Amino acid sequence: MLLAWIVAIPLWLGGGLAHPSFTWIALAMMITPSIAAVVVASLERKLGGFFADVGMWPVRRPWRFIAAMLLGVLIPVFLILQAVFVGSWIGVFPGDLQNFTILKIVSGEGGIGPYLLDQGGLILVAGLINLLPALGEEVGWRGWLWPRLLPLGQLPAILISGVVWGIWHAPLILLGYNYPLADGAWGVVSMCGMCVVVGAFFGWLRTYSQSVWPAALAHAIFNASAGLVSLFMVMGAMIDTQKASILGWSGWILPGILIAVMLSVRAFREPVKPGLSTNRPVRS
């Protein structure tokens, strides 16, 4: 977290989110969790097995890896879109789910279906382009931190990793990033909530595949899909992201139910490492 604040210092010295180098500073911040993980591994004298430790290489379960990579594309889009419908139903998201005015305008004569397919392709391309920056975060969060929290239990791992991830965003959130209407630190609190919910699914991808790459892809696709919500809004409307979209509490309801179900079937449990047995040798 200290590294993130150091990288973000130029934003605080002047310009804030309007700083001309904001994009590059934000990208540099995304690398800091990986740097921290490398430093800790070096101090623990485990740098030699770092790639395997954080799930970068080798691929241990190829078929699960492939399935998780596919889910890494689908899950983030689902998380973002479901928030639109749940928020509209509750009344905190200004959704135009009857006329789809904005969507029809931007689709033009080609129609909504082909336009959304094109957007899906663009999101996939943008996600692949952003995969390495997302990996910079995920090596630290889901690669290094997540497996070390799982022995504490499924729920503690989800909560602690999510809160840590959310607080890490503080240098940007306190400047108004993601939550421009939030007062003081309430934006950071909301970011922690979002990171707990979304991070649970990223953590499951890590556990299921025993690889950090699906979580990194999901992270990249999540960032690339964020703009989808604007297609379903009432034209000219504004949203309070503390309440609406996946950033707000209404967007956490359905994912929270799914997480509760996953917890009940122990979907996040730490996998048994190959070669280990719980059977004790028989002594004669």
Secondary structure, DSSP 4 states (H G I P E B T S, - for coil): -HHHHHHHHHHHHTTGGG-TTHHHHHHHHHHHHHHHHHHHHHHTT-GGGHHHHTT-SS-S-HHHHHHHHHHHHHHHHHHHHHHHHHHHHHTSS-B-TTT-HHHHHHHGGG-HHHHHHHHHHHHHHHHHHTHHHHHHHHIIIIIIIHHHHGGG-HHHHHHHHHHHHHHHTHHHHTTTSS-TT--TTHHHHHHHHHHHHHHHHHHHHHHHHT-SHHHHHHHHHHHHHGGGGGGGBPTT----TTTSSTTSGGGGHHHHHHHHHHHHTTTTPPPPPTT--SPPPPP-
